[in-house]
């Protein structure tokens, strides 16, 4: 038996290897083009349902004011609200809102327990973010003295 090319003339056939690489490139291109990219989640304002109804106030502030030894008085945007009606009032306010943000402002003498109760009630009503409004700092503290 004789070999035609001898031991030093061995050649590798790379045509099938190139074919496989081209098929893989095409598969990756198709997969990448089909993948959906996700961007930043945006909250888009919705138009009013009825043009005769004035738009609701954008900022919702829940105030807690000291009332002696009893439970603190509640106000939502300067309107008095009882503790029993707080959940239903917040449900009504945030039912049609896209921006589910509320702020809580309390006297410095109000204990944290009623504030925590208001925060829990707001979350139950669908509020996504609750902010706390604090009293402004005295001028001397702001100047860094």
C-alpha positions in Angstrom: 0.0 0.0 0.0 1.4 3.3 -1.0 0.3 6.7 0.2 0.1 9.3 -2.4 1.0 12.4 -0.4 3.4 11.1 2.0 3.4 11.7 5.8 4.1 15.5 5.6 1.3 16.4 3.2 -1.8 15.9 5.4 -4.5 18.5 4.8 -7.5 19.4 7.0 -10.7 20.0 5.2 -12.0 23.2 6.7 -15.1 23.6 4.5 -17.5 21.8 6.9 -16.1 23.9 9.8 -16.8 27.2 8.0 -20.3 26.0 7.1 -21.0 25.3 10.7 -19.7 28.7 11.8 -21.8 30.5 9.2 -24.9 28.6 10.4 -24.2 29.6 14.0 -23.7 33.2 13.0 -27.1 33.2 11.3 -28.8 31.6 14.3 -27.3 34.1 16.7 -28.4 37.0 14.4 -32.0 35.7 14.3 -32.1 35.2 18.1 -30.8 38.7 18.8 -33.2 40.3 16.4 -36.1 38.4 18.1 -35.2 39.3 21.7 -37.2 42.2 23.1 -35.3 45.0 24.8 -36.7 46.5 27.9 -36.4 50.2 28.6 -37.1 52.4 31.5 -40.6 52.1 32.9 -42.4 55.4 32.4 -45.6 56.6 33.9 -47.6 58.5 31.3 -50.3 61.0 32.3 -53.7 59.9 31.2 -56.3 62.4 29.7 -59.3 63.3 31.8 -62.4 61.1 31.2 -64.7 64.1 31.3 -63.6 67.6 30.2 -66.1 69.3 32.6 -64.6 67.7 35.7 -61.6 69.7 37.0 -58.4 67.6 37.2 -57.6 66.3 40.7 -54.9 67.8 42.7 -51.5 66.3 41.9 -50.1 66.1 45.4 -51.9 64.3 48.2 -50.9 65.3 51.7 -52.2 63.4 54.7 -51.9 65.6 57.8 -52.0 64.3 61.4 -52.5 67.0 64.1 -52.4 66.6 67.9 -55.8 66.4 69.5 -55.0 66.1 73.2 -54.9 62.6 74.5 -57.2 61.2 71.7 -56.2 60.0 68.3 -54.7 62.7 66.1 -57.0 64.6 63.7 -56.7 63.6 60.1 -56.8 65.8 57.0 -56.3 65.0 53.4 -55.4 68.1 51.4 -57.0 70.3 54.1 -60.2 68.3 54.3 -61.1 66.7 57.6 -61.4 62.9 57.4 -62.3 60.5 60.2 -60.1 57.5 61.0 -63.0 55.2 60.0 -63.3 56.8 56.5 -59.6 57.0 55.8 -59.4 53.8 53.8 -62.4 54.5 51.6 -61.3 58.1 51.0 -57.8 57.0 49.9 -59.4 54.2 47.7 -61.5 56.9 46.0 -58.6 59.2 45.5 -56.1 56.7 44.1 -58.6 54.6 42.1 -58.1 56.5 38.9 -54.6 58.0 39.5 -51.5 56.9 37.5 -49.1 58.5 40.0 -49.7 56.6 43.3 -47.7 58.9 45.6 -48.8 60.3 49.0 -47.1 62.5 51.6 -47.6 62.4 55.3 -47.1 65.5 57.5 -47.5 65.2 61.2 -47.0 67.4 64.3 -43.8 66.7 66.1 -45.8 65.5 69.2 -47.7 62.8 67.2 -46.5 59.3 68.1 -45.2 57.0 65.3 -47.9 54.4 65.8 -50.7 56.5 64.1 -48.2 57.5 61.4 -47.4 53.8 60.7 -51.2 53.1 60.6 -51.7 55.8 58.0 -48.8 54.4 56.0 -50.2 50.9 56.1 -53.7 52.2 55.1 -52.2 54.1 52.2 -50.4 51.0 51.0 -53.7 49.0 51.3 -55.3 51.7 49.1 -52.8 51.1 46.3 -50.3 53.9 47.1 -46.9 52.8 45.8 -44.7 55.5 47.4 -45.2 57.3 50.7 -43.1 60.3 51.6 -42.7 62.0 54.9 -42.8 65.8 55.1 -40.6 67.2 57.9 -40.5 70.6 59.6 -38.0 73.0 58.0 -34.7 73.4 59.8 -34.0 76.6 61.7 -31.9 79.2 59.7 -28.8 78.7 61.9 -28.8 75.0 61.3 -29.1 75.4 57.6 -26.2 77.9 57.4 -23.9 75.3 59.1 -23.2 77.3 62.3 
